[in-house]
Amino acid sequence: MPGSKRFLHPEAIKRISRLEIRARHIVEGFLSGMHKSPYFGQSVEFLQHREYVAGDDLRHVDWKVWARQDRLYVKQFEEETNLRCTLLIDISNSMAYGNGPLNKYEYACTLACSLAYLVLRQQDGVGCVTFDERIRVNVPIRTKHNHIFSIVDSLAVQEPSDKTDMYGILRQVAESAPRRGLMVLVSDLLTDRALLFRGLKLLRQRGHDVLVFHVMDDEELDFPFNGPTRFEGLEIPDHLNCNPRALREGYLASLQTFLDEVRRECARNSCDYALVRTSEPLDAALATFLSKRLAVMNR
Amino acid sequence: MQFVHQALTWGFLLALAPLLIHLINMMRHRRVQWAAMEFLQASYKKHRKWIWLKQLLLLLARIAVVALAVAMLAQLKTRDQWLSIFGGRVTHHFVLLDDSYSMSDRVAGESAMDAAKRITADIVSRATQEDSPQKLTLLRYSQTRDAEGRSRPPGGISNDKTTLNTAGSAGPAGSTAADFNAEPIDSNFDVTLERALRTIEATQLAVGPRDALTVLKQLSSDSRDDTKIVYVLSDFRQKDWGSPAELRQELGQIARSGTEIHFVNCSRSSEPNLGIVAIDPADETRAAGVPLFVNVKVKNFGVRSATKVQLKLQSMFYPVDDVAKTPLTAVETLKGHVDDIATLLIDQVGPGETVTRRVQIYFAQPGKHVVEATLPEDPVEADNHRYCVIDFPAGERVLVIDGRADELNAYFLKTAFQPLERSNTGIRPDLKPATFLRDATLETLNAYSAIYLLDVPRLDGRAVETLESYVQSGGGLAIFVGPEVNTSYYNQALYKEGRGLLPVPLGLEATLAPALDASEPDLDLASHAIFSFLKSETNPLIRGVKIERYRRVAEGWKPTSQQTVKIIARTRDKSPLILERSFGQGAVLQFQTTLAPEWNDWAKNPSFVVVALKMQSYLATARRLDDPRLVGVPIDLKLEASKYLPDVSLVTPGEKSATRQRIERRALASSGSTEGNELLNVSLGTAIVEGHLRGETDRAGIYEAWTKTTKGETDLRRWALNVDPEEGNLEQVGSADLLARLDPVKLKFHEAQQYQQDDVASTGYNLSTMLLLGLVLLLVSEQVLAYSASYHVAPGASR
């Protein structure tokens, strides 16, 4: 498929294929899988005893306890289910910025496709939502291997446009996802910060495991401009004539404040956060992030 | 505040360049589509004021850098600011302009005077650009001459518009001497100055700086509170500055008053200058039809020899009829007859050498003839011409009084004066008896160039007094004493114990003993003008003269130091035979023997003719004294009121004969008049015209005074005024030498060509060094500011 080559890089896929995406929190899947479920099931992991009530299956009565205490208890085991992962890709105008091999939008799409491949590879379900002020495309969650192409296609036909309404989108996604799952937000987060944090908080309140990939271009992070420059806003209808060198220090300070705030709010809401540069190799960035996450989970 | 290089001040427009570059950069910015505008705007809002302030400071610093660089290159200079704070002191420029004729020395088309005028204009031009008030006083040497004399109280002759120098002038001399006297220099003053300078040229005078410095000292003392700068624009010739003791004193007094003195040498090294230093007519009888020798002297004032020098001689005279017919109102139009006398070629005139050439001139008609000598053109024109007026009367009248009844003495004398029928010696002997002297007045005797008393026994008292007056006023008297002479009378009335006419008292008659050696001459001649032709050993004529008798000098007489008696001939036995004494302006010759061949045979000897003619020339010398005058010297004419009408037409020379000027003047009673001999006086000299000194005799040439006698006859008098030849000596005093001679006077010596830079350094404080320091500091500040305003590209920055 023509679109798959744009966002699916075989070399990167090869390097990250050993990785796995595990939900840090409880997720609700339809199928049995490798992730913890809120329900009691048939797994080997003993969870607790409960007093027998009429109607319980007698196969679950722990007879050894009845023999010692003469009271009927049933054994309950953890249920393991599959993961429902939703990829939230920001395709607003600000994502179109970038002067390297990949701009932010392309980098985000590649990242999303790679994640989708990983999820599908471990038999979990993945869906994709692209948005700016509204949801542009909503690819439902599927577990089939060829579902990856649906996701790639949905990203390939999109071009960045309009502004971002982060809170509205996140609320909409939260409402449309009745089961708890993994929400992966890939965005530059250049939107109203308060609404962004409200949106993330909402997702967490709904029980979703949230991953935030903060995609930024090198020039946005380093601001290496010289000479008289007219900066024209991609999402804000405003411009600024200035000597960038004079503003660099203030800009970087302001940016750092923003990054710190985002990082802090993500931590407060138990959202995993990763700042990725578009110049950074995707596989390396992804590997680093997922490895760290897994290590934290296993602790 | 002013600049040395005014033209570079246009460079201040470059100070706008940083502003223009800033504006252009604002229009040339790169466009970037930017996502993170929020942070950019936040930074901008936070730092906007600082950014603007730094940019403004940077822009101003860059403008200041350009302005400082231009100011440094244009050499900003300023006067002492403290002076201007405390009331703005006036700067008074005193310019002393040498306008003697050596300043006409022309090299490569520009004379020293041209250079001096250019520098004067330059001084004024600069002064107009000064911030502080400026004044100019311009003094010419020629205008300040005899300033002290002019400042004496007036009294005497004056007419409506002019005041004669001889009469003094009203007001201080300095103010009339200055072309500009403390004239304020405003922005239009250079036009006024240019107009004035156009009329100023080198004169033909030989004036030095002394009078100018005296006037300057007086004028500068009047402006005590001003900042004074004196510029002496001259050629600094050896003649004026060779021994400047007096000038050093004057300059020292000027310098002590805090005045800054600048000497500017306006002349450049020049070619050799030849000058005619004299035209001397020979001291011989002058009469129409009698040839006369004239000596012309040419001097080379240069350091190299001049070769093949052409010396041209011309004569000019007015025919008697033309003089009589020309009305006094048109005398300047009268054209004289001009004849070329000779053109002489002088092969070589060595440096410093004076070459004399002798030329014979001849005028058939009587009158006052002009002889003009001309040299070819050279750097200094004024001394290439010289004039001489020689009076050629119809003849020289001599009075002969013979004591002998047969007038034998007179006969031989007249024969000597007119040896041949057709020969013309110019001498007109007038034989009169001794009684003629008794009734003769001084005026009667003044008509004779010499008087001969030939063995006259005695004279009455009045005749002796008249003769004494005659000789004292320049007449010549020859006394021959023979057997008729009353010795005691002569000793008493004519010798008067040495106070009378007679050189020595008379003694007894004596006979000259025969010579033992026949070859020994009876006459022993001393060196004297009369015997100049006979002294040569090769001339045997005088050796044949035989003296038999003579009169001895009175016994006991000895020449005293007070008496001016010379023995010019002796007898063989060493007795004085011919004696001479000067009496007043005239001369007396005393012969101790007869003129006629009574006591000697000299009158029969051919040498007597020569001696007689030479004696006449010698005795008439005082009467025909030439009147050499220099330009600038006033001409005073005294007329007898009884004989002349008071209206006088004076003619002054112009550049050409066609531009001669006539000045009508009325002679007024002279202060030297005596009762019965009233004199009228008319002068031609320096006059104050409209506040400025004008010399009426400042041009070399022939000056004429045309008068009418009461009988209606025209009387013409002519004078030749010549330049002082020494002024043509272009030898200069070197700057180091001059400074050494004027030590300890503090002054600065400039050459005209390099004057511009030097002068600027002296009239203000040049801030170039300070500006350079300021520029460096400003450049460092600009770099710091630019770094601070983030205009420097950071290492590794890509865009």
HADDOCK unambig.tbl for C-alpha pairs under 7 A between the chains (distance, minus, plus):
assign (segid A and resid 94 and name CA) (segid B and resid 35 and name CA) 4.85 0.50 0.50
assign (segid A and resid 97 and name CA) (segid B and resid 35 and name CA) 6.60 0.50 0.50
assign (segid A and resid 190 and name CA) (segid B and resid 36 and name CA) 6.94 0.50 0.50
assign (segid A and resid 220 and name CA) (segid B and resid 36 and name CA) 6.89 0.50 0.50
assign (segid A and resid 224 and name CA) (segid B and resid 797 and name CA) 5.39 0.50 0.50
assign (segid A and resid 224 and name CA) (segid B and resid 798 and name CA) 6.17 0.50 0.50
assign (segid A and resid 224 and name CA) (segid B and resid 799 and name CA) 5.90 0.50 0.50
assign (segid A and resid 225 and name CA) (segid B and resid 798 and name CA) 6.99 0.50 0.50
assign (segid A and resid 225 and name CA) (segid B and resid 799 and name CA) 4.55 0.50 0.50
assign (segid A and resid 226 and name CA) (segid B and resid 793 and name CA) 6.72 0.50 0.50
assign (segid A and resid 226 and name CA) (segid B and resid 799 and name CA) 5.28 0.50 0.50
assign (segid A and resid 228 and name CA) (segid B and resid 25 and name CA) 6.83 0.50 0.50
assign (segid A and resid 228 and name CA) (segid B and resid 26 and name CA) 6.76 0.50 0.50
assign (segid A and resid 228 and name CA) (segid B and resid 29 and name CA) 4.65 0.50 0.50
assign (segid A and resid 228 and name CA) (segid B and resid 30 and name CA) 6.39 0.50 0.50
assign (segid A and resid 229 and name CA) (segid B and resid 29 and name CA) 4.69 0.50 0.50
assign (segid A and resid 229 and name CA) (segid B and resid 30 and name CA) 4.53 0.50 0.50
assign (segid A and resid 229 and name CA) (segid B and resid 31 and name CA) 5.83 0.50 0.50
assign (segid A and resid 230 and name CA) (segid B and resid 29 and name CA) 6.09 0.50 0.50
assign (segid A and resid 230 and name CA) (segid B and resid 30 and name CA) 5.81 0.50 0.50
assign (segid A and resid 230 and name CA) (segid B and resid 31 and name CA) 4.71 0.50 0.50
assign (segid A and resid 230 and name CA) (segid B and resid 32 and name CA) 6.05 0.50 0.50
assign (segid A and resid 231 and name CA) (segid B and resid 31 and name CA) 6.06 0.50 0.50
assign (segid A and resid 231 and name CA) (segid B and resid 32 and name CA) 4.89 0.50 0.50
assign (segid A and resid 231 and name CA) (segid B and resid 33 and name CA) 5.94 0.50 0.50
assign (segid A and resid 231 and name CA) (segid B and resid 34 and name CA) 5.78 0.50 0.50
assign (segid A and resid 232 and name CA) (segid B and resid 32 and name CA) 6.08 0.50 0.50
assign (segid A and resid 232 and name CA) (segid B and resid 33 and name CA) 4.90 0.50 0.50
assign (segid A and resid 232 and name CA) (segid B and resid 34 and name CA) 5.60 0.50 0.50
assign (segid A and resid 233 and name CA) (segid B and resid 33 and name CA) 6.05 0.50 0.50
assign (segid A and resid 233 and name CA) (segid B and resid 34 and name CA) 5.07 0.50 0.50
assign (segid A and resid 233 and name CA) (segid B and resid 35 and name CA) 5.79 0.50 0.50
assign (segid A and resid 233 and name CA) (segid B and resid 37 and name CA) 5.79 0.50 0.50
assign (segid A and resid 234 and name CA) (segid B and resid 33 and name CA) 5.94 0.50 0.50
assign (segid A and resid 234 and name CA) (segid B and resid 34 and name CA) 5.60 0.50 0.50
assign (segid A and resid 234 and name CA) (segid B and resid 35 and name CA) 5.14 0.50 0.50
assign (segid A and resid 235 and name CA) (segid B and resid 35 and name CA) 6.79 0.50 0.50
assign (segid A and resid 245 and name CA) (segid B and resid 790 and name CA) 5.00 0.50 0.50
assign (segid A and resid 245 and name CA) (segid B and resid 791 and name CA) 6.74 0.50 0.50
assign (segid A and resid 246 and name CA) (segid B and resid 51 and name CA) 6.90 0.50 0.50
assign (segid A and resid 246 and name CA) (segid B and resid 789 and name CA) 5.85 0.50 0.50
assign (segid A and resid 246 and name CA) (segid B and resid 790 and name CA) 5.02 0.50 0.50
assign (segid A and resid 247 and name CA) (segid B and resid 43 and name CA) 5.87 0.50 0.50
assign (segid A and resid 247 and name CA) (segid B and resid 44 and name CA) 6.22 0.50 0.50
assign (segid A and resid 250 and name CA) (segid B and resid 43 and name CA) 4.41 0.50 0.50
assign (segid A and resid 251 and name CA) (segid B and resid 39 and name CA) 5.30 0.50 0.50
assign (segid A and resid 251 and name CA) (segid B and resid 40 and name CA) 5.25 0.50 0.50
assign (segid A and resid 251 and name CA) (segid B and resid 43 and name CA) 5.08 0.50 0.50
assign (segid A and resid 254 and name CA) (segid B and resid 39 and name CA) 5.40 0.50 0.50
assign (segid A and resid 254 and name CA) (segid B and resid 42 and name CA) 7.00 0.50 0.50
assign (segid A and resid 254 and name CA) (segid B and resid 43 and name CA) 6.93 0.50 0.50
assign (segid A and resid 255 and name CA) (segid B and resid 39 and name CA) 5.94 0.50 0.50
